Amino acid sequence: METEKAQLELKARTVGKIVGKLGLLASGLGESDLSAGPEFAASLAKEANFYWLSANVLDKNGKKPFHSHMLVDVGGVRVGLFGITSTLTGSAPGQQGLAQSEPIAVAREEIAFLRPKCEVLVCLSHMGLAADQELARQTAGIDVIVGGHSREMTTEPIVAGSTLVVQAFSQGKYVGRLDLDMPRVPGVPPTWHFVRSGQAPPADPKLSRFTAAFVALDKKMGEDAAIVADIKSYNEAVAKLVVSAKPPAGAPPVPGSTTPTQQPLGPPPPAGTFTYWGVPLCASCHVEQSKFWEGTVHARAIDILKKKNRVNDQECIGCHTTGFREPGGFDIPARMAGFENVQCEACHGPGLDHGKGSMAKRGSAEATCRRCHDKSNSPDFDYAAMLPIMSCPKMQRAPK
């Protein structure tokens, strides 16, 4: 929907503004960065004063639309940076007309060009952790590969030959720090030694060594007032954007109740399929189960967004409501009434026809949970441990 696209672009500009304040120099280019097209990505980098790096992404004319590499001085050390991408399809939104050349061959070209000009060479890769390790094995001369795409966290950097491979999860939830001590002999690749916290460094002064740390950007961290203000402005802008959004053509008016005949609609359900009826009707028969549900966090899921002023955030509401963008559900935040919280039908499926002697099936219970409790949103989610805690009491069926 147009409002969702507008929100994502607004979010991208807000994130760009924030990383600009943090002093970001460069970022490896990935498929998500191109969702609104290469022109938008380029304008974002210009506004935030950083560079997208990708040496192997090509436009329809075979030219490189982004910088391949850069050289910077960091604490008196000359550092070379180049980007490699391997996750574009050419057909996804924003990628039309773009292609990518073979990453390892291009990486070798970048190494040959940059290695004589720098003391430390870093590849900003968007290929995934396994591909990053293969890149390290297939090339010589890269000191560090900082990767993305597979959303993994290398709590200890992977040593692949003379290259360190690292990745710091996703969504800016962690900051990875890598400290290098490299008494480099020109032309001789480093032999790395990982110095863990509290350990003494190796006695051999010629041995390259490194320390690594991951810092969780959680509630324990202090807040920067300027960045908090940026996020507040973003949430307010999203609220205005969503409130002003109009329902799709032909959609019924926002109703005053959520009875089966008068509830907000998302996409029209296919003929003969189930639609939503809401907790009040479920509770009219399933009294014990509804009382149990009322005591769970699922029954208060929307309050989490309200406290954060994100109740209109279309990236979030799907996991704090029931039926968002589903047949028989609701389509925009303004039409959320009656669908707030993670209700019975979020797990059991829409059940308007339940009274006719049947009930919709959601499929695998674990797959249903993991639609929201995934690696990004709930990295510590333990399905086996949570199932008995969150499962409703069993129905007592009358004897035949």
Backbone torsions as a table, in degrees:
resi	resn	phi	psi	omega
1	MET	NA	154.4	-176.3
2	GLU	-63.1	-37.4	-179.9
3	THR	-65.4	-35.7	179.5
4	GLU	-68.6	-40.9	177.2
5	LYS	-61.8	-43.9	179.4
6	ALA	-63.6	-37.9	178.6
7	GLN	-65.0	-43.2	-179.1
8	LEU	-63.7	-38.2	177.8
9	GLU	-67.8	-39.5	176.9
10	LEU	-63.3	-40.8	178.3
11	LYS	-63.9	-43.4	180.0
12	ALA	-60.5	-42.2	179.6
13	ARG	-67.2	-35.8	178.1
14	THR	-67.2	-44.7	177.9
15	VAL	-62.8	-41.6	177.7
16	GLY	-59.8	-42.0	178.9
17	LYS	-62.0	-40.2	-178.0
18	ILE	-70.7	-46.8	-179.0
19	VAL	-67.5	-26.7	174.0
20	GLY	-63.2	-40.7	177.3
21	LYS	-66.5	-29.2	-179.6
22	LEU	-79.6	-9.2	177.1
23	GLY	86.4	27.8	177.3
24	LEU	-59.4	132.6	178.1
25	LEU	-91.0	-46.7	-173.7
26	ALA	-155.6	157.8	177.2
27	SER	-140.3	137.4	172.9
28	GLY	-68.4	142.0	-175.1
29	LEU	-86.4	130.8	175.9
30	GLY	-124.9	176.7	-175.4
31	GLU	-65.0	-35.8	-179.5
32	SER	-66.3	-29.4	179.5
33	ASP	-67.6	-16.3	-177.7
34	LEU	-104.3	8.1	-174.5
35	SER	-55.7	-34.5	179.2
36	ALA	-100.4	11.9	177.6
37	GLY	100.2	156.2	-178.4
38	PRO	-64.7	-31.4	180.0
39	GLU	-66.0	-41.8	177.9
40	PHE	-64.6	-43.6	179.1
41	ALA	-59.6	-42.1	180.0
42	ALA	-65.2	-41.1	-180.0
43	SER	-66.3	-35.2	178.9
44	LEU	-63.4	-45.5	179.5
45	ALA	-64.2	-37.7	179.9
46	LYS	-65.3	-42.7	179.4
47	GLU	-62.7	-39.6	-174.9
48	ALA	-92.8	-3.3	176.1
49	ASN	62.6	46.6	170.4
50	PHE	-135.7	175.5	-177.0
51	TYR	-117.9	134.8	163.3
52	TRP	-79.9	133.5	178.0
53	LEU	-117.5	125.5	171.2
54	SER	-158.6	114.4	-176.1
55	ALA	-84.5	-12.4	-173.6
56	ASN	-121.5	7.0	173.2
57	VAL	-87.2	130.9	-176.0
58	LEU	-124.0	148.2	174.9
59	ASP	-88.7	-175.6	-175.2
60	LYS	-64.8	-17.7	177.8
61	ASN	-95.8	5.8	179.9
62	GLY	79.4	11.0	179.1
63	LYS	-98.8	159.7	-179.2
64	LYS	-89.2	114.4	-178.2
65	PRO	-78.9	-10.1	-179.7
66	PHE	-127.4	162.0	177.7
67	HIS	-63.6	142.2	176.8
68	SER	-82.4	-40.3	-171.4
69	HIS	-156.6	173.8	173.3
70	MET	-156.6	157.1	176.4
71	LEU	-119.6	130.9	-178.6
72	VAL	-136.8	153.8	173.7
73	ASP	-98.5	123.6	179.7
74	VAL	-123.1	106.4	179.9
75	GLY	59.6	34.8	179.6
76	GLY	84.5	3.1	179.0
77	VAL	-108.5	131.4	179.0
78	ARG	-81.2	118.9	-176.5
79	VAL	-117.1	131.3	174.4
80	GLY	-101.8	138.0	179.1
81	LEU	-128.1	136.1	170.6
82	PHE	-142.8	156.7	-176.8
83	GLY	-113.7	146.2	177.1
84	ILE	-135.8	136.3	-178.4
85	THR	-129.3	140.6	176.9
86	SER	-139.9	15.5	-171.2
87	THR	-112.1	11.9	179.4
88	LEU	-84.9	142.7	176.3
89	THR	-102.4	-21.6	-176.9
90	GLY	85.2	-11.9	-178.4
91	SER	-116.7	-14.5	179.9
92	ALA	-69.3	160.3	179.7
93	PRO	-52.5	131.1	178.6
94	GLY	86.4	-9.0	-175.5
95	GLN	-103.8	-3.4	-177.2
96	GLN	-57.1	131.9	179.6
97	GLY	86.8	-3.9	179.1
98	LEU	-102.9	150.5	176.8
99	ALA	-141.6	170.5	177.3
100	GLN	-135.1	134.5	177.0
101	SER	-85.7	167.3	-173.3
102	GLU	-57.9	120.7	-169.2
103	PRO	-66.2	-40.1	-175.8
104	ILE	-68.1	-40.7	178.6
105	ALA	-62.7	-42.4	179.4
106	VAL	-67.7	-38.4	178.1
107	ALA	-59.6	-40.4	178.5
108	ARG	-63.0	-37.7	177.5
109	GLU	-64.6	-42.4	179.6
110	GLU	-65.2	-40.4	178.4
111	ILE	-61.7	-45.4	-179.1
112	ALA	-61.6	-35.5	-179.1
113	PHE	-77.7	-42.9	-170.8
114	LEU	-88.0	-32.8	-172.2
115	ARG	-55.7	-42.5	179.0
116	PRO	-69.0	-13.8	-173.7
117	LYS	-101.7	-3.0	-174.6
118	CYS	-141.2	162.1	176.6
119	GLU	-93.2	-31.2	178.4
120	VAL	-129.2	133.4	-179.0
121	LEU	-119.0	125.0	-176.7
122	VAL	-121.3	132.0	173.9
123	CYS	-103.5	125.7	173.3
124	LEU	-95.4	102.1	-171.0
125	SER	-105.4	142.1	169.8
126	HIS	-125.8	75.3	-177.4
127	MET	-134.5	-18.8	-173.9
128	GLY	104.8	154.8	-171.6
129	LEU	-63.1	-43.0	-179.5
130	ALA	-63.2	-43.1	179.3
131	ALA	-66.9	-33.3	177.4
132	ASP	-63.8	-41.5	178.9
133	GLN	-66.1	-37.3	177.1
134	GLU	-66.3	-39.2	176.3
135	LEU	-59.4	-42.6	179.1
136	ALA	-62.9	-38.7	-179.5
137	ARG	-71.6	-31.3	-173.7
138	GLN	-90.2	-3.9	-178.4
139	THR	-130.9	168.7	175.5
140	ALA	-136.6	132.0	176.3
141	GLY	120.8	-11.0	176.5
142	ILE	-86.1	127.8	178.0
143	ASP	-82.5	-43.9	-176.6
144	VAL	-139.2	135.0	169.5
145	ILE	-110.6	116.4	174.8
146	VAL	-99.1	111.3	-170.0
147	GLY	-106.6	170.0	176.5
148	GLY	-150.1	-168.1	174.9
149	HIS	87.5	-50.8	-176.0
150	SER	-85.3	-3.2	172.6
151	ARG	56.3	49.3	178.5
152	GLU	-112.1	162.3	-179.7
153	MET	-123.8	111.5	178.8
154	THR	-87.8	88.6	-178.6
155	THR	-60.0	-29.8	168.9
156	GLU	-120.7	123.7	179.3
157	PRO	-54.4	143.3	177.7
158	ILE	-85.8	129.0	177.1
159	VAL	-96.7	113.1	179.1
160	ALA	-117.5	97.7	-174.5
161	GLY	67.2	-120.5	178.4
162	SER	-104.4	18.9	-176.8
163	THR	-118.5	138.5	172.5
164	LEU	-95.9	131.7	-179.6
165	VAL	-115.3	123.8	-177.9
166	VAL	-133.6	156.2	174.4
167	GLN	-153.3	140.8	-172.5
168	ALA	-119.6	51.3	175.1
169	PHE	60.5	-134.4	-174.0
170	SER	-155.0	170.4	172.7
171	GLN	60.7	21.7	177.7
172	GLY	64.4	26.2	-178.8
173	LYS	-80.0	-19.5	179.0
174	TYR	-135.1	153.0	169.5
175	VAL	-112.5	125.5	176.3
176	GLY	-95.7	136.5	178.2
177	ARG	-124.3	130.3	179.6
178	LEU	-128.3	118.2	178.4
179	ASP	-106.5	124.5	-177.8
180	LEU	-109.7	136.4	172.3
181	ASP	-121.6	102.2	-168.2
182	MET	-124.8	87.6	172.7
183	PRO	-75.6	69.6	-171.1
184	ARG	-68.3	135.8	169.0
185	VAL	-96.2	121.9	-176.5
186	PRO	-49.3	128.2	177.5
187	GLY	84.8	-5.1	-179.3
188	VAL	-110.6	119.1	-178.9
189	PRO	-67.1	150.8	-177.9
190	PRO	-72.6	150.1	169.1
191	THR	-107.8	110.4	-168.0
192	TRP	-83.9	143.9	173.8
193	HIS	-132.3	123.5	-178.5
194	PHE	-84.8	116.9	177.1
195	VAL	-95.8	106.1	-179.5
196	ARG	-76.8	162.7	-178.4
197	SER	-55.8	128.6	178.6
198	GLY	87.9	-9.6	180.0
199	GLN	-83.8	152.2	172.6
200	ALA	-82.0	143.0	178.0
201	PRO	-67.9	158.7	179.1
202	PRO	-62.5	150.1	-176.5
203	ALA	-71.3	-28.4	-176.9
204	ASP	-71.2	112.1	-177.7
205	PRO	-69.1	-13.8	-179.6
206	LYS	-87.8	-6.6	-176.7
207	LEU	-86.2	122.0	177.9
208	SER	-69.7	138.9	-178.4
209	ARG	-138.8	161.9	-178.5
210	PHE	-148.4	155.0	170.1
211	THR	-122.8	152.9	-178.5
212	ALA	-139.7	146.9	178.2
213	ALA	-149.4	147.5	173.1
214	PHE	-119.3	129.6	-179.0
215	VAL	-113.0	120.2	178.0
216	ALA	-76.9	127.9	178.0
217	LEU	-88.0	69.1	-176.2
218	ASP	-106.4	-163.8	-175.4
219	LYS	-66.3	-18.6	-179.8
220	LYS	-72.0	-22.0	-179.5
221	MET	-77.2	147.2	174.2
222	GLY	-70.9	163.5	-179.2
223	GLU	-108.7	144.0	175.5
224	ASP	-93.0	122.3	-173.8
225	ALA	-59.4	-39.1	-178.3
226	ALA	-66.9	-39.3	-179.3
227	ILE	-73.8	-37.6	174.4
228	VAL	-58.2	-40.2	178.5
229	ALA	-65.3	-38.5	177.4
230	ASP	-62.3	-42.8	-179.0
231	ILE	-68.2	-39.6	177.4
232	LYS	-61.3	-43.6	178.7
233	SER	-62.9	-38.8	178.5
234	TYR	-63.4	-48.7	-179.4
235	ASN	-60.5	-39.0	178.1
236	GLU	-66.7	-39.3	179.1
237	ALA	-66.9	-38.4	177.8
238	VAL	-63.6	-43.1	179.4
239	ALA	-59.1	-44.7	178.7
240	LYS	-64.2	-40.9	-178.8
241	LEU	-62.5	-45.4	-175.3
242	VAL	-74.2	-40.5	179.8
243	VAL	-62.2	-33.7	-179.0
244	SER	-81.7	-8.0	-178.3
245	ALA	-68.2	143.5	179.4
246	LYS	-102.2	143.7	177.0
247	PRO	-61.8	158.5	177.1
248	PRO	-58.3	153.5	179.7
249	ALA	-56.3	132.5	177.6
250	GLY	88.5	-5.7	179.7
251	ALA	-71.6	143.5	-179.8
252	PRO	-69.4	160.9	179.2
253	PRO	-65.1	158.5	177.3
254	VAL	-62.1	123.0	-174.9
255	PRO	-81.0	168.1	179.0
256	GLY	-95.7	-7.8	178.8
257	SER	-144.7	175.7	-178.3
258	THR	-123.3	34.9	173.5
259	THR	-68.2	161.0	-175.5
260	PRO	-54.1	-27.6	-177.6
261	THR	-95.1	-1.2	-173.6
262	GLN	-145.7	60.2	179.7
263	GLN	-121.6	157.6	178.9
264	PRO	-61.2	150.3	-177.1
265	LEU	-118.0	140.9	168.1
266	GLY	-96.0	-140.2	175.3
267	PRO	-60.9	141.4	-179.8
268	PRO	-61.8	133.2	-178.5
269	PRO	-70.4	145.4	176.5
270	PRO	-59.5	151.2	-178.2
271	ALA	-56.6	134.2	176.0
272	GLY	83.5	2.9	-179.6
273	THR	-100.7	173.5	-175.9
274	PHE	-82.8	149.4	170.5
275	THR	-127.9	170.3	-171.8
276	TYR	-83.8	146.6	174.5
277	TRP	-125.1	-14.6	172.6
278	GLY	93.0	163.5	-175.8
279	VAL	-59.4	-42.0	-176.1
280	PRO	-54.2	-41.1	-179.8
281	LEU	-74.7	-36.1	175.5
282	CYS	-59.7	-44.7	-175.1
283	ALA	-68.0	-22.5	-178.1
284	SER	-63.9	-24.1	176.4
285	CYS	-112.5	-40.9	-174.4
286	HIS	-95.6	68.8	-172.8
287	VAL	-65.8	-50.3	-177.6
288	GLU	-62.3	-41.1	-178.9
289	GLN	-67.4	-39.8	-178.7
290	SER	-69.0	-36.0	176.8
291	LYS	-64.9	-39.3	177.0
292	PHE	-62.3	-46.2	-179.5
293	TRP	-58.6	-40.0	-178.8
294	GLU	-60.2	-22.8	179.2
295	GLY	-91.4	3.2	-178.5
296	THR	-100.6	163.1	177.0
297	VAL	-67.5	-23.0	177.5
298	HIS	-59.7	-34.8	-177.8
299	ALA	-73.5	-10.8	-179.9
300	ARG	-124.4	22.2	-173.7
301	ALA	-60.6	-36.8	-177.3
302	ILE	-69.6	-24.9	-179.4
303	ASP	-63.1	-30.6	178.9
304	ILE	-60.5	-43.1	179.3
305	LEU	-72.3	-36.0	179.2
306	LYS	-62.4	-41.1	-179.6
307	LYS	-64.4	-29.5	-178.6
308	LYS	-96.9	6.2	-177.7
309	ASN	57.1	41.5	-178.6
310	ARG	-126.3	23.4	-176.6
311	VAL	-66.6	-17.6	177.7
312	ASN	-99.9	4.3	-176.8
313	ASP	-76.2	110.6	-175.1
314	GLN	-70.0	-14.0	174.1
315	GLU	-78.7	-17.8	-173.4
316	CYS	-109.4	-34.9	-166.6
317	ILE	-64.8	-23.2	-179.7
318	GLY	-60.8	-28.0	-179.6
319	CYS	-99.9	4.6	178.9
320	HIS	-123.4	8.5	179.6
321	THR	-139.1	-173.9	178.3
322	THR	-125.7	130.9	172.6
323	GLY	83.8	15.2	-178.5
324	PHE	-67.0	124.0	178.9
325	ARG	60.6	24.9	177.5
326	GLU	-112.2	151.5	178.7
327	PRO	-53.9	126.7	-178.7
328	GLY	84.2	-1.4	179.7
329	GLY	-97.9	-140.4	179.9
330	PHE	-124.8	161.3	-168.7
331	ASP	-112.1	-35.3	-179.0
332	ILE	-133.5	155.8	-176.7
333	PRO	-54.7	-32.9	-179.2
334	ALA	-64.2	-15.6	-177.9
335	ARG	-112.6	31.6	-175.0
336	MET	-81.9	-16.4	-172.1
337	ALA	-50.9	126.4	-179.8
338	GLY	92.7	-13.4	-179.1
339	PHE	-110.1	5.6	-178.4
340	GLU	-64.1	148.1	176.3
341	ASN	76.1	167.6	179.6
342	VAL	-90.0	95.7	-171.2
343	GLN	-88.7	-177.8	-179.1
344	CYS	-52.1	-44.4	-173.1
345	GLU	-74.6	-11.7	174.3
346	ALA	-66.9	-31.8	178.9
347	CYS	-96.5	-42.1	-172.6
348	HIS	-91.9	-11.3	-178.3
349	GLY	94.1	157.8	-179.4
350	PRO	-63.3	137.2	-171.0
351	GLY	-132.5	38.3	-178.8
352	LEU	-61.3	-30.4	-179.0
353	ASP	-92.3	9.1	-177.6
354	HIS	-57.5	-37.2	-179.0
355	GLY	-65.0	-14.4	178.5
356	LYS	-87.7	6.4	175.6
357	GLY	100.5	13.1	-179.8
358	SER	-137.2	168.8	-180.0
359	MET	-148.1	138.7	179.0
360	ALA	-65.5	153.7	177.6
361	LYS	-115.4	133.6	178.6
362	ARG	-86.5	-16.9	-173.5
363	GLY	96.2	-152.6	-178.0
364	SER	-56.6	127.8	178.8
365	ALA	-62.5	-42.1	-179.1
366	GLU	-65.0	-42.3	178.9
367	ALA	-62.0	-36.6	178.0
368	THR	-63.4	-45.2	179.0
369	CYS	-62.8	-41.2	-173.0
370	ARG	-78.8	-2.5	170.8
371	ARG	-62.1	-31.7	178.0
372	CYS	-112.3	-39.5	-179.7
373	HIS	-86.3	63.6	-178.9
374	ASP	-97.0	-174.1	-174.9
375	LYS	-63.9	-32.8	-177.9
376	SER	-77.0	-43.2	-174.8
377	ASN	-87.9	-33.4	-177.7
378	SER	-137.8	71.3	-174.8
379	PRO	-61.2	-23.8	-178.4
380	ASP	-101.7	12.2	-176.7
381	PHE	-64.3	127.7	179.4
382	ASP	-116.5	100.8	-174.8
383	TYR	-60.0	-46.0	-177.1
384	ALA	-61.9	-36.5	-179.8
385	ALA	-75.5	-35.8	-175.3
386	MET	-82.1	-25.9	-174.8
387	LEU	-56.8	-50.8	179.9
388	PRO	-67.4	-23.8	-180.0
389	ILE	-75.4	-38.3	-173.3
390	MET	-99.1	-8.2	-177.5
391	SER	-75.4	135.8	178.0
392	CYS	-67.8	157.2	174.0
393	PRO	-59.1	146.5	179.9
394	LYS	-67.9	146.7	175.3
395	MET	-70.6	138.6	174.8
396	GLN	-94.7	107.1	-176.9
397	ARG	-82.4	140.2	179.0
398	ALA	-68.3	139.5	178.8
399	PRO	-64.7	146.3	179.9
400	LYS	-80.9	NA	NA
